[in-house]
Amino acid sequence: MGDQHSCHKRSLVAVLCAFLLLWVSFAAFAAPASWYKWKSKIKDAEVCSQTSPGEGWERTAGPYRDGRCEKLKNE
């Protein structure tokens, strides 16, 4: 019974190592999220953010490569 337990343990470790390797490889090729200009529907305000600042904001321009919304992603 000891050999069978050891075999299952090695199989589990092998599967976990394969999963970890796959996860790391996906993370290595992931691109950073784009930045967008968002304008408030309520007051005269505009921000640059990767995600919506919340309700009451609409996306007006983008995508950009930088956090200042100066460099368009296409350029």
Phi, psi and omega in degrees: 000331179296321180294322180293318179296318180296321179295317178295321180295317178295322178295318179296317179297319179297317179295317179295321177295319178296317178297317180296318178297318178296316180298316180295322180294323177293319181295327181292331182258004181288135178271149177292153180292149179284159176254149180223153172273135180236135179244136178290138176277345186261314181229172183279080181219146178221139178227162175247122184208155177280333179233163180298135176291351178136190178294147180092007178236143176232143180285128185246335182203160178133178010275152177243161179268342187236163182284357175259358182056049179249325185255109179298146183294331182287338185280000000 
